[in-house]
Amino acid sequence: MKFIHLSDTHLLARDDLSRPPHAGDTLRAVIAEINEYHADAVICVITGDITHHGRPEQYDHAVELFATLAMPFIMIPGNHDIREPMLAAFPDTPRDENGFINHGQTIGGIRFVMLDTIVPDAHHGTLCDARLDWLKHELASHRDLPTFLFMHHPPLDMGLPFLDSIRMDADAELAAILKDNPQIRHIFLGHPHRPSNGIWQGIPFNVGGSSQKGEPLDMRHEKEEELVERAPLKPMFGIVLTDPSGNVRYHYETVPFD
């Protein structure tokens, strides 16, 4: 099975040119690449920061562009998103009984579990008691299926001081849940805007690149305005190949864009 991992699209309104490169143009180029070479993917999973400010006109732009994907898509919010206008624009996106955009579905024999980690009016992420309880119940209900977790915020330090200051803070609580659920095979993340991978709590993870632009690989500075960019990244997406056991091969693809 093949699926696409798309993240951090950061869309503005169609005519807003205030944050170059224009995120609509880069996403359009990324989607054209996906459609030309990976139309056989069964789904596209979008791990948050759909928009840059969470405004309705930005979600309207997202609706227009995501409609051109050659495959279905599912999504979760990031710290730049706002739940209410996101759900208004994408009304088929499931939510749990507490209004969080948590949902799970079985695709190709694998359970895809999507987690809402956002904190309104903040850039860090969390999993509150209600969201942790939802995750425990979801995992207990599908213990026999290999499972992938999708979140916007990493639950661990990535060695990037600025981004580590706004990561997900419920790492100990999540780690305990992972320990009790060995069916979890892989974790997919957004947020840092950099292709990276590793192992956390014995589970491999991949961080998706941004379809707009990357963040600097700056391991020294803690403030965003101090970050030094030495090698700008092109727009990027992930191509994931998996088998019924949940083994993963992850390919990062960059898209030429001037």
C-alpha positions in Angstrom: 0.0 0.0 0.0 1.2 3.5 -0.8 0.0 6.7 0.9 1.1 10.3 0.8 2.2 12.3 3.8 1.6 16.1 3.4 2.2 18.6 6.1 2.5 22.3 7.0 0.9 23.8 3.9 0.4 27.2 5.7 -2.1 28.5 3.2 -3.0 32.2 3.1 -5.9 33.7 1.1 -5.5 33.3 -2.7 -4.4 36.9 -3.2 -2.2 37.3 -0.1 1.5 37.5 -1.1 2.8 38.5 2.3 4.7 35.3 3.1 6.8 34.1 0.2 6.9 31.7 -1.4 3.2 31.8 -2.0 1.9 28.7 -0.2 -0.9 28.2 -2.7 1.6 28.1 -5.6 3.9 25.7 -3.8 1.0 23.4 -2.8 -0.3 23.5 -6.4 3.2 22.3 -7.6 3.3 19.6 -4.9 -0.1 18.3 -5.8 0.7 18.3 -9.5 3.8 16.1 -8.6 1.7 13.8 -6.5 -1.0 13.4 -9.1 1.5 12.7 -11.9 3.7 10.2 -10.2 1.7 8.9 -7.2 -2.0 8.8 -8.2 -2.0 5.1 -7.1 -1.7 6.2 -3.5 -4.8 5.1 -1.5 -4.9 8.2 0.6 -3.2 11.5 1.5 -2.7 12.2 5.2 -2.3 15.9 6.1 -0.6 16.5 9.5 -1.7 20.0 10.3 -1.0 23.7 9.8 -3.4 23.6 6.9 -3.5 27.4 7.0 -1.3 30.1 8.5 -3.9 32.0 10.6 -6.9 29.7 10.7 -9.1 32.2 8.8 -12.2 31.2 6.7 -10.8 32.6 3.5 -7.6 30.6 4.0 -9.6 27.4 4.5 -11.6 28.2 1.3 -8.3 28.2 -0.5 -7.4 24.9 1.1 -10.7 23.4 0.0 -10.1 24.4 -3.6 -6.5 23.0 -3.7 -7.1 19.7 -1.9 -10.1 19.0 -4.2 -7.5 18.6 -7.0 -5.8 15.6 -5.3 -6.1 12.4 -7.2 -6.9 10.4 -4.0 -9.0 11.0 -0.8 -7.4 12.9 2.1 -7.8 13.0 5.9 -6.4 15.7 8.2 -5.7 16.9 11.6 -5.0 20.5 12.8 -1.7 22.2 13.6 -0.9 25.1 15.9 -1.7 27.6 13.1 -5.2 26.1 12.6 -8.4 26.9 14.4 -10.9 24.0 14.8 -14.2 25.8 14.1 -13.4 27.3 10.7 -11.4 24.1 9.8 -14.4 21.9 10.5 -16.8 24.4 8.7 -14.6 24.1 5.6 -14.1 20.3 5.8 -17.4 19.1 7.4 -16.6 15.5 6.7 -13.6 15.6 9.1 -14.6 13.5 12.2 -14.4 14.8 15.7 -14.7 13.0 19.1 -17.4 13.4 21.7 -15.5 16.4 23.2 -15.1 18.3 19.9 -11.4 17.4 19.3 -10.4 16.4 15.8 -9.4 12.9 16.9 -10.4 10.0 14.6 -9.4 6.6 13.4 -10.0 4.5 10.4 -8.8 1.2 9.0 -7.1 1.5 5.6 -5.6 -1.6 4.0 -5.7 -3.5 7.2 -3.8 -0.8 9.2 -5.4 1.4 11.7 -4.7 5.1 11.0 -5.1 7.1 14.3 -5.3 10.9 13.9 -4.6 13.0 17.0 -5.6 16.6 17.7 -2.7 18.1 19.7 -3.4 21.8 19.4 -3.8 24.3 22.2 -5.9 27.4 21.2 -3.9 30.6 20.9 -0.6 28.8 21.6 2.1 27.2 19.4 3.0 24.3 21.7 0.9 21.1 21.7 -0.6 18.8 24.3 -2.8 15.8 24.9 -5.3 16.6 27.8 -7.0 14.0 29.9 -9.9 13.8 27.5 -7.7 13.3 24.5 -5.6 10.7 26.3 -8.7 8.8 27.3 -10.0 8.9 23.7 -6.7 7.5 22.5 -6.7 4.7 25.1 -10.2 3.7 24.1 -9.4 3.8 20.4 -6.3 1.7 20.8 -8.1 -0.8 23.1 -10.9 -1.2 20.5 -8.4 -2.1 17.7 -5.7 -3.9 19.5 -5.5 -6.6 16.8 -4.6 -4.2 14.0 -1.1 -2.7 13.3 -1.5 1.0 14.0 0.0 4.2 12.8 -0.3 7.4 14.9 -0.4 10.8 13.2 0.2 14.0 15.2 1.2 17.6 14.4 3.5 18.2 17.3 6.5 16.0 18.1 6.5 14.5 21.6 10.3 14.7 21.9 13.1 17.2 21.5 14.5 17.2 18.0 17.7 19.1 18.8 16.3 22.3 17.4 16.0 24.7 20.4 13.3 27.0 19.0 11.1 24.2 17.7 11.7 22.1 20.9 10.2 25.0 22.9 6.9 24.5 21.1 6.7 20.7 20.9 4.0 18.5 22.5 4.3 18.5 26.3 2.4 15.4 27.3 5.3 13.1 26.4 5.3 11.0 29.6 1.6 10.3 29.3 1.8 9.4 25.7 4.9 7.2 26.3 2.9 5.2 28.9 0.1 4.6 26.4 2.6 3.5 23.7 4.2 1.0 26.1 0.7 -0.6 26.7 0.0 -0.9 23.0 2.6 -2.8 21.0 0.4 -2.8 17.9 1.6 0.8 17.3 4.2 0.4 14.5 5.0 4.0 13.4 4.4 7.6 14.2 4.1 10.4 11.6 4.6 14.0 12.6 4.5 17.6 11.3 5.5 20.9 12.8 9.4 21.2 12.4 9.2 21.7 8.6 12.2 19.5 8.2 12.6 15.9 6.9 13.8 13.9 9.9 13.4 10.5 11.5 14.3 8.4 14.5 13.0 6.1 17.2 11.1 7.2 20.3 9.9 4.8 23.0 11.0 2.0 20.7 8.8 3.2 17.8 10.1 4.6 14.6 8.9 8.1 13.5 9.1 10.4 10.5 8.6 14.1 10.5 7.1 15.4 7.3 8.6 18.3 5.3 6.5 21.4 4.6 4.9 21.9 1.2 5.6 25.6 1.5 9.2 26.0 2.9 11.5 24.5 5.5 12.7 25.8 8.8 16.4 26.3 9.3 18.6 23.5 10.7 19.6 25.7 13.6 20.8 23.9 16.7 22.0 27.0 18.5 19.3 29.6 18.7 16.1 29.6 20.9 14.3 32.5 19.3 12.6 32.4 15.9 14.0 35.7 14.8 17.6 34.5 15.5 17.4 31.4 13.3 20.1 31.2 10.6 19.2 29.6 7.3 22.1 28.1 5.5 20.5 25.8 3.0 16.8 26.6 2.2 14.6 23.5 1.6 12.3 23.2 -1.4 8.6 22.3 -1.0 8.4 18.7 0.1 6.1 15.8 0.7 6.4 12.2 1.8 5.7 8.9 0.0 5.0 6.0 2.4 5.1 2.3 1.4 3.8 -0.2 3.8 2.7 -3.8 4.1 -0.1 -5.5 6.1 2.3 -5.9 9.1 2.9 -2.1 9.3 6.5 -2.1 8.1 7.3 1.3 6.6 9.5 2.7 3.8 9.4 6.4 3.8 10.6 8.6 0.9 11.0 12.3 1.0 10.4 14.1 -2.4 11.3 17.7 -3.1 9.5 19.7 -5.8 11.5 22.3 -7.8 10.2 25.8 -7.2 11.7 29.2 -7.7 
